[in-house]
């Protein structure tokens, strides 16, 4: 029982729990009365360890994962209930786990920049927090990867975290969880491979493999369905840097939630776009019997292994793929026209690239500065409403993530909208987006691009509270 060694934890003055391994237990005997000793087993344990992941016969990835699986175990938490999760680090590198899309104290959020402690190698650390808000959330490593394409979001260290509402409507017959990931990356100069990026552009990551969950397309079990079923897909783009656009030939996706939050206007779409870190909950009516490929519209991504076979009962044969109708993706089609309250303050953010040149790494700036010089990026007062007016002055996509808060998308380009609540908003190349939020979770909160390489090369700032 591995937990026996590590089930001792201490509550610090700010009300979150820090567990410790054997060394910490020895230290613990010397701690004063300010620390309350907590005994007992955590509700969940995640063990970080190396994993040889077989995506397909002969395609093995040496990576790191939680509890020996990719994705890690699905954590299903009950809304409003306190949960304790032990993270045990059985690797030789310190790491940290971030609870993406949840309202948790900064010290338990799993970002060292906000003050959360690293989970040291060989140690165990306990996180406790109250699970909210409801919906499809996820957890993942929030370590710095830098040039190391085996660490953090490049690795298998991610999993679904679903906060279940007290009363789940559950109008579906089957639930399927799919997390997309790209594997086996290397740094390349795109100019050497294809025309396109300007010649001063720096290194980018190119991948050799991709998967839904732990298998490449054509390997692993198909998703078995019956005609007439309503299937809920919870889709997560857990790729370190790649956008994906998904289709299921002959079927449409009815989008019911984005980033776990119900959308005001449920729309059926032919293709579904997800930037890194984004989630979509979609219902598919199974009304086209056959054997199909649910996969990315880019041939290159399917050839790399991204996709899964959907097989109707009593149907056999080669899985079919056909190009999807062209349907542009736009957050505003899921919004509505309700009036948006005027913000107490409008904050302009400009994102720019400092091209690395051939063989160099691109750098990123927010209002002219790179992390850590962007701390603080802006300061908020509890209870006030803010509008971030963001401009992407670069030819790259940036899924911008705000920690510990949900925000409302209020303008995409010059299109106003309301009601679409997210924690990550993708900014397409040379675009503007406005998001509104209420400063309702005091504590330092990171704002950063979810591309691992952009985040590591300066695209990060800190929102603070007065
Ligand atoms: Cu970015």
Boltz pocket constraint, residues with backbone or C-beta under 6 A from the ligand:
constraints:
  - pocket:
      binder: B
      contacts: [[A, 396], [A, 397], [A, 398], [A, 399], [A, 449], [A, 450], [A, 451], [A, 454], [A, 455], [A, 459]]
      max_distance: 6.0
